[in-house]
């Protein structure tokens, strides 16, 4: 992408960047390139005019970003930020990039949290914190607890909590595995919870190699790998939820497809949960199961 000199316009930069990526077989869009440029210029993509001039420093930075895209690094990991629900979240190689598919989990959880109720929310596997932080930002009276097995992921969630002005008094982040036999002791003085949410790993192990490079190379496999059938975590989450949830509480879980959701619904019966609803995401795929005792 041979850009140089002054008076290089955004339009020229976008055109050449797209051509470079296309020739290498990397899919991109005008919006994505403008997103990279907006990060360089410290502004919003909508505020960039195509005739805007880029100086040599801007062009060099864009060239470095395009080199990363040529390696299939997703734009959000390049700029270190991804929009989710109503907010922007810090991301890096230690966390799963938030997906629009998951926003339905937030929307449905909010329907089960009255704005006037000081609800207690628990999240299993918080990653970047985008789910529980969105809930806490929308429900100022609520308090949250979130666990993750990755200390590096919790560090990102902590950064995002600070960005959204969610104080440690409102969100407790803890390094823990839900397979720990003593995990319920963490919550002895807190339970019962009103809402439990989780987007656990649900990609079958054998399918990870088939994922897009942007995912399999740059999202942590610990956040993707759901075991042989993609369901290895759900039974344990349901077991814990049956112990930690209030009698009128709600569990909301994301899964990969209809077959997984149906399997989870069958598991839930053994833990004395009823399937309240199965909800489609914005693309029309069945994505979220809502359970009640």
C-alpha positions as CSV (number, residue, x, y, z in Angstrom):
1,X,0.0,0.0,0.0
2,X,2.4,2.7,-1.2
3,X,1.0,5.9,0.4
4,X,3.3,8.9,0.9
5,X,3.4,12.6,0.8
6,X,1.1,15.3,2.2
7,X,-2.5,16.0,1.0
8,X,-3.3,12.3,0.9
9,X,-7.0,12.1,1.3
10,X,-9.2,9.7,3.3
11,X,-10.8,8.7,0.1
12,X,-7.5,7.7,-1.4
13,X,-6.5,5.9,1.8
14,X,-9.7,3.9,1.9
15,X,-9.5,2.9,-1.7
16,X,-5.9,1.8,-1.5
17,X,-6.4,0.0,1.8
18,X,-9.4,-1.9,0.5
19,X,-7.6,-2.9,-2.7
20,X,-4.6,-4.1,-0.7
21,X,-6.8,-6.2,1.6
22,X,-8.9,-7.5,-1.3
23,X,-5.8,-8.7,-3.2
24,X,-4.7,-10.6,-0.1
25,X,-8.1,-12.2,0.3
26,X,-9.0,-10.3,3.5
27,X,-12.5,-9.1,3.6
28,X,-13.1,-5.5,4.7
29,X,-15.3,-2.5,4.2
30,X,-15.2,1.3,3.9
31,X,-16.6,1.6,7.4
32,X,-13.8,-0.7,8.8
33,X,-11.1,1.4,7.2
34,X,-12.7,4.6,8.4
35,X,-12.9,3.1,11.8
36,X,-9.1,2.6,11.7
37,X,-8.6,6.1,10.5
38,X,-10.9,7.6,13.1
39,X,-8.8,5.9,15.8
40,X,-5.7,7.5,14.3
41,X,-7.4,10.9,14.2
42,X,-9.1,10.5,17.6
43,X,-12.6,11.1,16.3
44,X,-15.8,9.2,15.4
45,X,-16.0,7.6,11.9
46,X,-19.1,9.6,11.1
47,X,-17.0,12.8,11.6
48,X,-14.5,11.9,8.9
49,X,-14.9,13.6,5.5
50,X,-13.6,11.6,2.5
51,X,-11.7,14.7,1.4
52,X,-10.0,15.1,4.7
53,X,-6.2,15.2,4.4
54,X,-3.9,12.8,6.2
55,X,-0.3,13.7,7.0
56,X,2.6,11.3,6.7
57,X,2.3,10.2,10.4
58,X,-1.3,9.3,9.9
59,X,-0.5,7.4,6.7
60,X,2.3,5.5,8.4
61,X,0.0,4.5,11.3
62,X,-2.7,3.3,8.9
63,X,-0.1,1.3,7.0
64,X,0.9,-0.5,10.2
65,X,-2.8,-1.2,10.9
66,X,-3.3,-2.6,7.4
67,X,-0.3,-4.9,7.9
68,X,-2.1,-6.3,11.0
69,X,-5.3,-6.8,9.0
70,X,-3.4,-8.6,6.4
71,X,-2.5,-11.1,9.2
72,X,-6.3,-11.4,9.8
73,X,-6.2,-9.4,13.1
74,X,-9.7,-8.0,13.5
75,X,-10.1,-4.2,13.5
76,X,-11.3,-4.1,17.1
77,X,-8.2,-5.9,18.3
78,X,-6.1,-3.5,16.3
79,X,-7.6,-0.4,17.9
80,X,-8.2,-2.1,21.2
81,X,-11.9,-1.3,21.4
82,X,-15.2,-2.8,20.4
83,X,-18.7,-1.4,20.5
84,X,-21.3,-3.6,22.2
85,X,-24.9,-2.7,23.2
86,X,-24.7,1.0,24.0
87,X,-21.1,1.2,25.1
88,X,-17.5,0.9,23.9
89,X,-15.3,-1.8,25.6
90,X,-11.6,-2.3,25.7
91,X,-10.5,-5.6,24.1
92,X,-7.3,-7.4,23.5
93,X,-6.0,-10.9,22.8
94,X,-7.0,-12.0,26.3
95,X,-10.8,-11.6,25.7
96,X,-13.4,-12.7,23.3
97,X,-14.4,-9.8,21.1
98,X,-18.0,-8.8,22.0
99,X,-20.5,-9.9,19.3
100,X,-23.8,-8.3,18.4
101,X,-25.4,-11.7,18.8
102,X,-24.9,-11.4,22.5
103,X,-26.7,-8.2,22.9
104,X,-30.0,-10.1,23.0
105,X,-28.7,-11.6,26.3
106,X,-28.4,-8.1,27.7
107,X,-31.8,-7.0,26.5
108,X,-33.6,-10.0,27.9
109,X,-31.8,-9.7,31.2
110,X,-32.8,-6.1,31.5
111,X,-36.4,-7.1,31.0
112,X,-36.1,-9.2,34.2
113,X,-34.5,-6.4,36.3
114,X,-36.8,-3.7,37.6
115,X,-35.1,-0.3,37.5
116,X,-36.3,0.3,41.1
117,X,-35.0,-3.0,42.4
118,X,-31.5,-3.4,43.9
119,X,-30.9,-6.6,42.0
120,X,-28.0,-9.0,42.5
121,X,-26.4,-10.2,39.3
122,X,-23.9,-13.0,38.8
123,X,-22.0,-13.7,35.6
124,X,-20.1,-16.9,34.9
125,X,-17.2,-16.2,32.5
126,X,-17.1,-12.4,32.3
127,X,-14.3,-11.9,29.7
128,X,-14.2,-8.2,28.8
129,X,-17.1,-7.6,31.2
130,X,-19.4,-6.4,28.4
131,X,-22.5,-8.2,29.5
132,X,-22.5,-7.5,33.2
133,X,-21.2,-4.0,32.8
134,X,-23.9,-3.2,30.3
135,X,-26.5,-4.4,32.8
136,X,-25.0,-2.4,35.7
137,X,-24.8,0.7,33.5
138,X,-28.5,0.4,32.7
139,X,-29.6,-0.5,36.2
140,X,-27.9,1.9,38.6
141,X,-29.4,0.2,41.7
142,X,-28.1,-3.3,40.7
143,X,-24.9,-4.9,42.1
144,X,-22.8,-7.4,40.2
145,X,-20.4,-10.3,40.8
146,X,-18.4,-11.9,38.0
147,X,-15.9,-14.7,37.8
148,X,-13.4,-15.7,35.2
149,X,-10.6,-18.3,35.1
150,X,-8.3,-15.8,33.3
151,X,-6.6,-13.2,35.3
152,X,-5.7,-11.4,32.1
153,X,-9.4,-11.2,31.1
154,X,-10.3,-9.9,34.5
155,X,-7.7,-7.1,34.0
156,X,-9.6,-6.1,30.9
157,X,-13.0,-6.2,32.6
158,X,-11.5,-4.0,35.4
159,X,-10.4,-1.4,32.7
160,X,-13.9,-1.5,31.3
161,X,-15.5,-1.0,34.7
162,X,-13.5,2.1,35.2
163,X,-14.4,3.4,31.7
164,X,-18.1,3.0,32.5
165,X,-17.7,4.4,36.0
166,X,-18.8,1.2,37.6
167,X,-17.1,1.2,41.0
168,X,-15.7,-1.8,42.9
169,X,-18.6,-1.3,45.3
170,X,-21.0,-2.3,42.5
171,X,-18.9,-5.0,40.7
172,X,-16.8,-7.6,42.3
173,X,-14.4,-9.4,39.9
174,X,-13.0,-12.7,41.0
175,X,-10.6,-15.2,39.5
176,X,-12.2,-18.6,39.8
177,X,-13.3,-21.7,37.9
178,X,-16.9,-22.8,38.1
179,X,-15.6,-26.4,38.2
180,X,-14.0,-25.6,41.6
181,X,-15.8,-27.8,44.1
182,X,-15.7,-25.0,46.7
183,X,-16.9,-22.1,44.5
184,X,-20.2,-21.6,46.3
185,X,-18.3,-20.5,49.3
186,X,-17.4,-17.3,47.4
187,X,-21.1,-16.4,47.5
188,X,-22.2,-17.6,50.9
189,X,-22.7,-14.1,52.3
190,X,-24.2,-12.8,49.0
191,X,-26.7,-15.3,47.6
192,X,-29.3,-15.6,46.5
193,X,-28.9,-13.9,43.1
194,X,-31.8,-12.4,41.1
195,X,-30.1,-12.8,37.7
196,X,-27.4,-15.2,36.5
197,X,-26.0,-14.7,33.0
198,X,-23.4,-16.5,31.1
199,X,-22.0,-16.8,27.6
200,X,-19.7,-19.8,28.1
201,X,-17.5,-21.5,25.6
202,X,-19.7,-23.5,23.2
203,X,-17.8,-24.2,20.1
204,X,-17.2,-28.0,19.7
205,X,-13.4,-28.6,19.9
206,X,-13.2,-30.1,16.4
207,X,-14.8,-27.1,14.9
208,X,-12.4,-24.5,16.2
209,X,-9.9,-25.2,13.4
210,X,-12.7,-24.4,10.9
211,X,-13.4,-20.9,12.4
212,X,-12.5,-17.7,10.6
213,X,-8.9,-16.7,11.2
214,X,-10.0,-13.5,12.9
215,X,-11.6,-15.7,15.6
216,X,-9.3,-18.8,15.9
217,X,-6.1,-16.7,15.7
218,X,-7.0,-13.7,17.9
219,X,-9.7,-14.8,20.4
220,X,-8.6,-16.9,23.3
221,X,-9.4,-20.6,22.8
222,X,-10.3,-20.9,26.4
223,X,-13.3,-18.6,25.7
224,X,-14.3,-20.7,22.6
225,X,-13.7,-24.4,23.3
226,X,-16.8,-26.0,24.7
227,X,-15.5,-29.6,24.6
228,X,-16.5,-32.4,22.3
229,X,-20.2,-31.3,21.8
230,X,-19.8,-27.7,22.9
231,X,-21.9,-28.3,26.0
232,X,-19.3,-29.2,28.7
233,X,-19.9,-26.1,30.8
234,X,-23.6,-25.8,30.8
235,X,-24.5,-28.6,33.2
236,X,-22.1,-27.2,35.9
237,X,-23.5,-23.7,35.4
238,X,-27.0,-25.0,35.8
239,X,-26.0,-27.0,38.9
240,X,-24.5,-23.9,40.5
241,X,-27.4,-21.7,39.4
242,X,-29.9,-24.0,41.2
243,X,-28.0,-23.4,44.4
244,X,-27.3,-19.7,44.0
245,X,-30.5,-18.3,42.4
246,X,-33.4,-16.9,44.3
247,X,-36.8,-18.7,44.0
248,X,-38.1,-16.1,41.6
249,X,-34.8,-15.5,39.8
250,X,-33.8,-15.9,36.2
251,X,-30.9,-17.6,34.4
252,X,-30.0,-16.5,30.9
253,X,-27.5,-18.5,28.8
254,X,-26.2,-18.0,25.3
255,X,-25.6,-21.0,23.0
256,X,-24.4,-21.7,19.5
257,X,-27.6,-23.0,17.8
258,X,-31.0,-24.5,18.2
259,X,-29.7,-28.0,18.9
260,X,-27.5,-26.8,21.7
261,X,-30.4,-24.8,23.2
262,X,-32.7,-27.8,23.1
263,X,-30.0,-29.9,24.8
264,X,-29.6,-27.2,27.5
265,X,-33.4,-27.2,28.1
266,X,-33.2,-30.9,28.8
267,X,-30.3,-30.5,31.2
268,X,-32.2,-27.7,33.0
269,X,-35.1,-30.1,33.9
270,X,-32.6,-32.1,36.0
271,X,-31.8,-29.0,38.0
272,X,-35.4,-28.0,38.5
273,X,-35.5,-25.3,35.9
274,X,-38.3,-24.6,33.4
275,X,-37.6,-23.1,30.0
276,X,-39.3,-19.7,30.1
277,X,-38.3,-18.7,26.5
278,X,-35.8,-19.3,23.7
279,X,-34.9,-16.0,22.0
280,X,-33.5,-15.2,18.5
281,X,-30.6,-12.8,18.1
282,X,-30.7,-9.8,15.7
283,X,-29.8,-12.1,12.8
284,X,-32.7,-14.4,13.4
285,X,-30.7,-17.3,14.9
286,X,-31.9,-18.9,18.1
287,X,-29.3,-17.7,20.6
288,X,-30.5,-17.3,24.2
289,X,-32.4,-19.6,26.6
290,X,-34.2,-18.1,29.6
291,X,-34.8,-20.4,32.6
292,X,-36.8,-20.0,35.8
293,X,-37.2,-22.2,38.8
